[in-house]
Amino acid sequence: MAIAIYLAKQRNFKRVVILEKELDLLKRASFNNQARVHNGYHYPRSFTTAFRSRINLPKFVCEWPNAIERNFTKIYAIARQNSKVSPRQFVRFCAEIGARIELADSRLKSLFNPRLIEEVFLVEEYAFDAAELRHLAYKELSELGIEVQTGVNVRGVFKGVGGTLKVLSENSNGQASEYVARYVFNSTYSGINQIGGDFSGTSVPLKHEITEMALMEVPPVLRGLGITVMDGPFFSLMPFPSRSLHTLSHVRYTPHLSWVDSKGKNPYKKLDEYRGGSRVNRMMRDVERYLPSIATSKYVESLTEIKTVLLKNEGDDGRPILFEKNFALPGFYSILGGKIDNIYDILEKLDDEELL
């Protein structure tokens, strides 16, 4: 959606069409996640990702203010054992990226088990409401005359005549359509290598995970809080504005299954066939050791989704974008972002492209 708006608004494209496989926009990975607008704190082992988050967050908040949830207190806590960052290192890291941080007061510290948590900090971080973001984006798409086709599966992209590209698609009723375009932007996230035709796939290896976000009703003492324990096999409890709940995620238990991407192995089909069940009980048992008051939370349901990352960043938690031109198909771009604010990294890349 951000690319479409940019092409119409900044590059004066006369016709832009979005082909969306789902029956509505923002129904998959952009909805089924923590709804966190990062401000860098989450990435002490990837300075580039952290710094880009610091640059992108103000842009995102400014552009989509009505989709931003600010009215909660955001806490980052450092574990005494098994953490890959110490409190002193975390403070220094925040200073390096220019992120606001201060020590939490005794009331907030008392929420945690002092035997397991060494220090507790207040930080500046937000959540986004995916449903409201969809509403706002639709409004702008409509104003710009951008056509949105939902329930459409792209079957293949082929070389066309005179430097054009031919896109073959099929709707949910099996009706085929053909589009001819100068440019095609393949921003299909986990399905990025599933498009057929003359597209042979990206050159960068990808990793897929089946993930679970548990939606929780938290007790009064935890309402209005967002809590992340850093940096290792720990957890996050984040407000989820579109459902007025919290998401509970755990580094050890949120990923259920992982594999390296390969053409022909459709990750969404693998998700549909997965019967692993919820791990919320294991999440709760571990989190309760650090945050005892979570014990009285009520589990509502889980959001399961495919999470896709660049294989090379598995060790440092970095989330750079993949922006890859296909030289065998001039005008064809494959784009994958790991966070909602990556849209601005993508648009900066597009600024450098000679789009006629």
Protein Blocks (a to p, Z undefined) as FASTA:
>chain_A
ZZmmmmmmmnopabdcdddfblbehklmmmmcnhpacehjmmmmlmklmmmmmmmmmmmm
mmmmmlpcfbbcddddddfbhpabdfklmmmmmmmnopacddddfklmmmpcfklmmbdc
ddddddddfklmmmmmmmmmmmnopacdehiacfbdcddeehiacdddddfkopacdddd
fbdcddehjmmmmpghjbnbjfbdcdddddddddddddfklgoiacdddddjdddddddf
knopacdddfklmpmbdcdddehiafklmmmmpcnbpaklmmmmmmmmmmmmlmmpccfb
dcdddddddfklmmnopacddddddfklghiacdddfbfklmmmmmmmmmmpccZZ
